[in-house]
Amino acid sequence: MPMRMKILFALPFLAIGISPLAAEQFAPMALNSIAAVPAKIAGARVVDPKGVAVGSLVKVQTDARGKPLKADIALTGGRTVTLDASALGYDQTANVVVTAMDQAQLARPAR
């Protein structure tokens, strides 16, 4: 891949704080783009942008057609948070949910 292409490939990930190397470990699609929630997603590992486990997925709240709206995540610290499905990625092959927030950000109380 030419140098210009490598830089252009890395820019979107750097803009949101994800290193291109971490981004290549998973191939997530936006959770809210999935037409129907797969059964295996319950209990899926949830990781931050660096691939560090921050919790596990407890439940996905869906609309009447089964499209994901929100996800309840049990954090490793014991607290449960609810995030919009649009803020999460899902790698079906690895059964891993990816969030743009790290453990400290997720642990902060909602306002």
Secondary structure, 3 states (H helix, E strand, C coil): CCHHHHHHHHHHHHHCCCCHHHHHHCCCEEHHHCCCCCHHHCCCEEECCCCCEEEEEEEEEECCCCCEEEEEEEECCCCEEEEEHHHEEEECCCCEEEECCCHHHHHCCCC
